[in-house]
Amino acid sequence: MESNVAKTVALATVLVLSNAALLFAQMAPPRASATEDEQRSIYTFQVENDVFNRIARSDRDYTSGLRVGWLSPALTALPDGIVAATTIPTFFGEAPSTSVIRRLAISFGQNIYTPADTWITQPIYNDRPYAAWLYGSFALQYTYKRFDEKTGKDEPMRLDTLQFDAGVIGPAAGGSFVQNNWHTLIGVAPTYGWANQLHNEPTLGLAFERRWRTGRSVLIEDPKLEVDFIPRLGAALGNVATYASVGGTGRIGKNLRDEFGPTRARPALPGSEAFIGDGSFGWYLFAGIDVQAVVRNIFLDGNTDGQSLSVGHRPFVGEAQVGFAILYGGVRFTYTQVLRTPEFPQQDRFTQFGSVNVTFRY
């Protein structure tokens, strides 16, 4: 019953977003705009690993993620057909935007997943299978702005990310090579069960996420201390992951208008690659939660042809994140600690890992 509910929620969300994109073709989009800083490229280097886990041991579940990415300078002109096909209209009757920044993003990454017992060479039937995913992503990221009478400027209010992924699951993704060579380098015992990993399968996926900046207020004028809240909605469709998600992040710090919160590697959407600012020092602490209605997770459900180890998935998964960000000049550093509820019926533990992100504008 719960599985059917999760499928209905996730698929309905995907269909609504798809149909909404078609309806937008009949609407006039806001004007394109870009400041001097927004006309620069942004580069991202990201490491996610359960070595940052301080509650339980590492090298299990989602154990490693690496990603490098490039976000283009603001695109002041795009063909009308592309703009219409890739712009999702507003959901809740919010005020129209006065301007928009459009960028394209390209990134490459690898994720690695293992069961808890990495000493056994035989197949394990009551824990998640070994898996690695090597992927490339192409995304369009639209930052919508609205004129603020208090500041006299167009302020970023909404961030839309529409992303297409293509990659491969299986030995071709290099999980065994990367993990065991890294273990050899740092003097840690190898992982012995990679012969039982998911077999090679090409992957394709389409995902969308929307973030809003809401409730921004100043607690202290000098030194500046602000708070805000960033709700988000998302959906994904593909043979790697099909789901719908809802969540939000609360922040407290300085210069919160500079961006839309912390970034994450796939299969979670990257989030706010772009950031702005006047070059002064900024910082914030944050805490957030997300809930997913899951229809498919290849890292648990196994290969699409059914000829692999699998454990199935729970229809609903929750996640909590806490961390901090530091911004100065053209550089942003973010650390996120993640705690995820059990993802499959046999799992009796929470998944924990840390995410380190360094982004710079050039």
WOWOLIN-V774418 format. One line per field, one symbol per residue. phi: phi as a letter, one per 30 degrees, with the letter a starting at -180 (. if undefined). burial: + if it has 16 or more other ideal C-beta (glycine too) atoms within 10 Angstrom, else -. A space follows every 50 residues. Layout:
phi = ???
burial = ???
This chain:
phi = .dddddddddddddddddddddddeccdddddaaddddccdbcbbbbbad dddccbdciaidcabbabbbcdeecdbbeeddeddcccddcciddddcab ccbcbbbbabcbbbddcccdcdecccbdddabbcbbbbbcbcccbbdcdd cibdcdbbbcbcbccbabckeddiddeddddddddcicedcccddcdede adbbabbbbbbccbidbcdbdbddbbbabbdabaabblddbbabbbaabc bblbidddacjdcbdddddeidddbbkcjddbaacbbbbbbccccbbddc dieddicadabibddbbcbcbblbbbbaicbbcbbbccbcdecbeddcbd dbacbcbbbbcb
burial = -----++-+++-++--+---+--+----++-+++--++-+-+-+-+++++ -++----++++++++++-+-+++++--+----++-+++-+------++++ +++-+-+-+++++++--+-----+--+++++++++-+-++++++++---- ---+-++++++++-+-+++++-+-++-+++----------+-++-+++-- +-+-+++++++++--+---------+-+-+++++++++++++++++++++ +-+++++++++++++++++++++++++----+-+-+-+-+-+++++++++ ++++---++++-+++++-+-+-+++-+----+-+-++++++-++--+--+ +++++-+-+++-
